[in-house]
Amino acid sequence: GEYYFEQKQLEDALKFYDKVLQFTDSPVYGFAKYKTGWVYFNLGDFKQALATFVAVIELSDKGKGKEKLALSKEAKKDSVRAYGRVGTPEKAWPFFQRIGGAYAMTMLEMLGELYNGQGQFADAIKIYRQLMTIAPNDVKVCSWQNETLKNVLSMTGAKASPEAVKELQRLSAVYDKFKDDKRLKPEQLDECKDSTANTLRELATVWHKEAQKTNDNNTYALAQYLYKEYLSKFPKEKDAYIMTWYFSELLFKL
């Protein structure tokens, strides 16, 4: 079965795994079940693949030993991949709670990454907002808000939009909330600060240049919010002087 799977003769692999699964007491029963899930996945039968991975999780949770625990963790990861093809963002959390237990939050986070990778930006945004609602004080909130912003920008092609401004302001507010949080490691706080400051600075100047080309007052107006946010939160940054100059130039234009 493993040979056929590697050769992509998936229908033949499925037949051989089905033969192994007739021996429920076999030490390789769980592994054969797990590989069957991947055969279904590669055949494009994502619903059956998901059901099989869930069965592996339930089987592993009843067993003992490191191998069964490892199989359970892998099956949970692969359940996310299958769910991403057949499920919805709205039903993901209760489903992952049921099959994932303490691993459910990690599974939800993985789904957000998966949706982003598949270009399902609106679905990814829903997942990251769920994460922040479920755990508003988690040290990962800055990262989740940053991912929300990235997906909004991907949807709009990084063009000036009220939605992007709102998400940037939320990101700035998250940094403000967590900058004195002792739970965050220095590198986590630095990452939050850098992602917030860099994005505000970059988009403010990019939108400003776009407005100069198009002479669009709405784009000028949106860019001003980013300048304001940057200068209020990061007044001691080395480029605060030049950013203040750009901001004054924009205000003069308006």
C-alpha positions in Angstrom: 0.0 0.0 0.0 2.8 2.4 0.9 4.5 1.6 -2.5 1.4 2.4 -4.5 0.8 5.6 -2.4 4.3 6.8 -3.3 3.8 6.0 -7.0 0.5 7.9 -6.9 -1.5 4.8 -7.7 -4.0 5.9 -5.2 -6.9 3.6 -5.9 -4.6 0.5 -5.6 -3.2 2.0 -2.3 -6.7 2.3 -0.9 -7.4 -1.3 -1.7 -4.3 -2.5 0.2 -4.9 -0.2 3.2 -8.5 -1.6 3.3 -7.0 -5.1 3.6 -4.8 -4.0 6.5 -7.8 -2.4 8.3 -9.5 -5.8 8.4 -7.1 -6.7 11.2 -8.2 -4.4 14.0 -5.6 -5.8 16.4 -2.7 -5.2 14.1 0.0 -2.8 15.5 -0.1 -0.9 12.2 -3.8 -0.5 12.1 -3.7 3.2 13.2 -1.0 4.0 10.7 -2.9 2.3 7.9 -6.0 4.3 8.9 -4.0 7.5 8.9 -2.6 6.8 5.4 -6.1 6.0 4.1 -7.0 9.5 5.1 -4.2 10.9 2.9 -5.3 8.7 0.0 -8.7 10.2 0.2 -7.2 13.7 0.4 -5.1 13.1 -2.7 -8.1 11.7 -4.5 -9.9 15.0 -3.8 -12.4 13.4 -1.4 -11.8 15.9 1.3 -15.0 15.1 3.3 -14.0 11.4 3.6 -10.4 12.4 4.3 -11.6 14.6 7.2 -13.8 11.8 8.6 -10.9 9.4 8.5 -8.5 11.8 10.2 -11.1 12.3 12.9 -11.4 8.6 13.3 -7.6 8.3 13.8 -7.7 11.0 16.5 -10.5 9.1 18.3 -8.6 5.9 18.0 -5.3 7.4 19.2 -6.9 9.1 22.2 -8.1 5.6 23.4 -4.6 4.1 23.0 -1.4 4.5 24.8 2.3 5.2 24.0 4.3 7.8 22.2 3.5 6.5 18.7 -0.3 6.9 19.3 0.2 10.4 20.7 2.3 11.3 17.7 -0.3 9.9 15.3 -3.0 11.9 17.0 -1.1 15.1 16.7 -0.4 14.6 13.0 -4.0 13.6 12.4 -5.2 16.9 14.1 -2.9 18.9 11.8 -4.2 17.1 8.7 -7.8 17.5 9.9 -7.2 21.2 9.5 -6.0 20.8 5.9 -9.1 18.7 5.1 -11.4 21.0 7.0 -10.0 24.0 5.0 -11.5 22.4 1.8 -14.9 21.5 3.1 -15.6 23.5 6.3 -16.6 27.1 7.1 -14.8 29.6 9.3 -18.0 30.0 11.4 -18.1 26.3 12.5 -14.4 25.7 12.8 -13.9 26.6 16.5 -16.6 24.3 18.0 -15.4 21.5 15.6 -11.8 21.9 16.6 -12.7 22.0 20.3 -14.5 18.7 19.9 -11.7 16.8 18.1 -8.6 18.8 19.2 -9.1 19.4 22.9 -6.2 21.5 24.2 -4.8 21.7 20.7 -7.9 23.4 19.3 -6.5 27.0 19.4 -3.4 25.9 17.5 -5.7 24.2 14.9 -7.7 27.4 14.5 -4.5 29.4 14.0 -3.4 26.8 11.4 -6.7 27.2 9.6 -6.1 31.0 9.4 -2.7 30.4 7.8 -4.2 27.8 5.4 -6.9 30.2 4.3 -4.3 32.9 3.7 -2.2 30.5 1.6 -5.2 29.5 -0.5 -6.0 33.1 -1.2 -9.2 32.9 0.9 -8.4 36.3 2.6 -12.0 37.0 3.8 -12.1 33.6 5.6 -8.6 34.1 7.1 -9.8 37.5 8.5 -12.8 35.7 10.2 -10.5 33.2 11.8 -8.0 35.7 13.2 -10.9 37.8 14.6 -12.3 34.7 16.2 -8.9 34.0 17.8 -8.8 37.5 19.2 -12.3 37.2 20.5 -11.6 33.9 22.2 -8.3 35.0 23.8 -8.2 38.8 23.9 -5.3 38.8 26.3 -3.2 36.2 24.6 0.4 37.3 23.9 -0.2 36.4 20.2 -2.9 39.0 19.8 -0.5 41.4 18.1 0.5 38.7 15.6 -3.1 37.9 14.9 -4.1 41.5 14.4 -1.1 41.9 12.1 -2.3 38.9 10.1 -5.7 40.4 9.9 -4.2 43.6 8.5 -2.2 41.6 5.9 -5.3 39.8 4.7 -7.2 43.1 4.4 -4.3 44.5 2.3 -4.2 41.4 0.2 -7.9 41.8 -0.6 -7.5 45.5 -1.6 -4.1 45.2 -3.3 -2.7 47.4 -0.5 -4.7 50.3 -1.9 -5.9 53.1 0.4 -9.1 52.0 2.1 -11.0 52.8 5.3 -10.9 49.1 6.2 -7.1 49.1 6.1 -6.9 52.3 8.2 -9.2 50.7 10.8 -7.1 47.5 11.0 -3.9 49.6 11.3 -5.4 51.6 14.1 -6.4 48.4 15.9 -2.8 47.1 15.5 -1.5 50.3 17.0 -3.9 50.0 19.9 -2.8 46.4 20.5 0.8 47.5 20.7 -0.2 50.3 23.1 -2.0 47.8 25.3 0.8 45.2 25.3 4.0 47.3 25.4 4.1 47.2 29.2 3.0 43.6 29.5 5.6 41.6 31.4 4.5 38.3 29.9 5.8 39.2 26.5 9.4 38.3 25.7 11.6 41.2 24.5 11.7 39.8 21.0 7.9 39.4 20.9 7.4 43.1 21.9 10.1 44.2 19.4 8.3 42.3 16.7 5.0 43.9 17.6 6.5 47.3 17.6 8.4 46.9 14.3 5.4 45.4 12.5 3.2 48.3 13.7 5.7 51.1 13.0 7.0 49.8 9.7 3.5 49.2 8.3 2.2 52.6 9.4 5.3 54.3 8.0 5.3 52.4 4.7 1.6 52.7 3.9 1.4 56.4 5.0 4.1 57.3 2.5 2.9 54.9 -0.3 -0.7 56.3 0.0 0.6 59.8 0.1 2.5 59.2 -3.2 -0.5 57.6 -4.7 -2.6 60.6 -3.8 0.0 62.9 -5.4 -0.3 61.0 -8.6 -4.1 60.7 -8.7 -4.8 64.0 -7.0 -7.4 62.2 -5.0 -8.4 64.0 -1.8 -9.9 60.8 -0.3 -6.5 59.0 -0.5 -4.9 62.1 1.0 -7.4 62.0 3.8 -6.8 58.3 4.5 -3.0 58.7 4.5 -3.3 61.5 7.2 -4.7 59.0 9.7 -1.7 56.8 9.3 0.7 59.8 9.8 -1.2 60.8 12.9 -1.1 57.3 14.3 2.6 56.9 13.6 3.6 60.2 15.1 1.5 59.8 18.2 2.7 56.2 18.9 6.3 56.5 17.8 7.4 60.2 18.3 11.0 59.2 19.1 11.7 57.1 16.1 14.7 58.3 14.0 12.4 59.2 11.0 9.8 61.1 13.1 11.3 64.4 11.8 10.8 63.5 8.1 7.4 61.9 8.8 6.3 65.2 10.4 7.4 67.1 7.4 5.5 64.7 5.0 2.5 65.0 7.3 2.6 68.8 7.2 2.9 68.7 3.4 -0.2 66.5 3.2 -2.2 68.8 5.5 -1.2 71.8 3.4 -2.5 70.0 0.4 -5.8 69.2 2.1 
